[in-house]
Amino acid sequence: MNEKKDLRLAVLIDADNVPYKNVKEMMEEIAKFGIPSTKRIYGDWTKPTVAGWKSVLLENAITPIQQYSYTQGKNATDSAMIIDAMDILYSEKVDGFCIVSSDSDFTRLATRLRESGMKVIGIGEKKTPDPFIVACDKFIYIEILSKDEEEKSKSIKKSTSQSKSKSKARLDKKILRIIKSSINDLADDDGWAFLGEVGNLVIKKRPEFDPRNYGYPKLTPILKDLDKEFEIDERKTEKSNIKHVYVRNKK
């Protein structure tokens, strides 16, 4: 029996365009997708603006790459990251890339990597331009990783009940339409679709979609709260502790 291997990921961080405060959370998030076999961060380390990164590099085994700003107003860091990304691509030692930046200049790089069969995960702030977001297979906002430890320890039930009305209001019509259309795309003759496949299809259509953006840990609680729009069916499997969740649109 062949075991599914973890993806080997090259993590490339733009020190100029992302905050350093949530490095630990970022690395934990990346670990959900695979093994970060290469971890590099790019910046001009002679500048005080990136000084905050220095204290967390050793802690997270991230290799700093020095890139001087040759000309004022020009970002040499972007070029260095792009060149290294292509070198890593041609080395054939990784299965995917994680580009940590809020800069739209990496849009073409993400597109090129995906054309070569690489999985591309983007991490950046909510100010990140749409072209870079949609060029990635999956895009994660840093803001949802910056939760306090106290918030993380709260029960899912309490967290969901506190954010219920707010989440409904924030689930805009466009996202709602995409979820519904995704269910229709995957539904059987009775209208039921496997929720795991629905979630994957929604992300393909909108890479930045993440239930945590709406105050929920997963997609299932969102759809359960939107009971006027969706039906949920939790079906038992051969393993008593595992259930398959199906969803369909209400007419």
Steps between C-alpha positions, in 0.01 A plus 500: 500500500647835394498766766420856402819703529507847649570777254851644514456876510737788433405789729612838365430804719508865394620678816403840358132421451382284791513548880727283712273464803321186386786290369424207730135493392603526135734204525235294680253583224748403228562167676136409431578488128837326508861505616683834461825354367636841396440813708648830384426862577610790281579857596762767548612410851694825533169686522329557838158430346569124498676482836201331663550189286850428630384370838268237352716360220711258708194403700326379183810386304442753222803594290540876444604608151667842479384715212625857479279770352713606207271785398266705715137422431574165333432174682797269438354251752226400254752419229713291737197297611387441143846385387534264796149364445585408141828340610312292758237408240760366257677309779187278517545460875162642605133437424372847575572853613375725777547867412462725803439854378229761447661621178323456165840482326502126573186438292693388192730281710204319659345449157824366355553257787149363463555458126790270596271285713596651836249558778520868599384626840498873565506667841455874539298780652144586399635794302654254251379580144259253340725402206754337735227335705331333203837394355545265801335164564426615854544839664501553878461834671753565774232672707318171565822348637551781752255379762589518868569176688195578713277502191650172377415328829131590478262223411371485143145528630567823687699647214229414250214639709680830554565550130183350359309816406816680396607210276165485325524869424856467368429203275436717195274405211793420273643236735153361567442469126834322451423249777157429352631463146778269624242277669302486174815417304573197720149388599354157433149447363350587841699822530746375766871580472791383717602802708875432471478522122285811523758674718780411256303632202415827678872555568579436133249768407599739780851420635463747789189328637556379856226441763725671756450828312139483621571395858451125448757221532362297207244511219248268667400740783447781247256291295325376814440859608367586155222244541263699279738449209649153553414149626767294676506120516762328719533139388658223701796303364651164590703682767269617775704812573497622139205652317473619142326835470278573200327824410235615257334828415151573626258594228 
